[in-house]
Amino acid sequence: MDWQFDGEDIIAACRTAFDDAEGGTHNSHDANYLTFHRFPNFRHRTLANSVR
């Protein structure tokens, strides 16, 4: 995973292992996707308003 600050957000690129139509991966270490995530206004997040 690699991440950085983008204004008030955190953005992250993650290696992700996921079963797909082509058989997926042999184990979770063999990532077959790269996913992008944005955590908006992370400084204002609490457990009460987090996504679960």
Contacts in CASP RR format, 6 or more apart in sequence:
PFRMAT RR
TARGET T0000
AUTHOR 0000-0000-0000
METHOD contacts of the structure
MODEL  1
MDWQFDGEDIIAACRTAFDDAEGGTHNSHDANYLTFHRFPNFRHRTLANS
VR
1 12 0 8 1.000
1 13 0 8 1.000
1 14 0 8 1.000
1 15 0 8 1.000
2 12 0 8 1.000
2 13 0 8 1.000
3 10 0 8 1.000
3 11 0 8 1.000
3 12 0 8 1.000
3 13 0 8 1.000
4 10 0 8 1.000
4 11 0 8 1.000
5 11 0 8 1.000
6 38 0 8 1.000
8 40 0 8 1.000
8 41 0 8 1.000
8 42 0 8 1.000
8 43 0 8 1.000
9 38 0 8 1.000
9 39 0 8 1.000
9 40 0 8 1.000
9 41 0 8 1.000
9 42 0 8 1.000
10 38 0 8 1.000
10 39 0 8 1.000
10 42 0 8 1.000
11 36 0 8 1.000
11 37 0 8 1.000
11 38 0 8 1.000
11 39 0 8 1.000
12 36 0 8 1.000
12 37 0 8 1.000
12 38 0 8 1.000
12 39 0 8 1.000
13 34 0 8 1.000
13 35 0 8 1.000
13 36 0 8 1.000
13 37 0 8 1.000
14 34 0 8 1.000
14 35 0 8 1.000
14 36 0 8 1.000
14 37 0 8 1.000
15 31 0 8 1.000
15 33 0 8 1.000
15 34 0 8 1.000
16 31 0 8 1.000
16 32 0 8 1.000
16 33 0 8 1.000
16 34 0 8 1.000
16 35 0 8 1.000
17 24 0 8 1.000
17 25 0 8 1.000
17 27 0 8 1.000
17 28 0 8 1.000
17 29 0 8 1.000
17 30 0 8 1.000
17 31 0 8 1.000
17 32 0 8 1.000
17 33 0 8 1.000
18 24 0 8 1.000
18 25 0 8 1.000
18 32 0 8 1.000
18 33 0 8 1.000
19 25 0 8 1.000
20 32 0 8 1.000
24 32 0 8 1.000
25 31 0 8 1.000
25 32 0 8 1.000
39 45 0 8 1.000
END
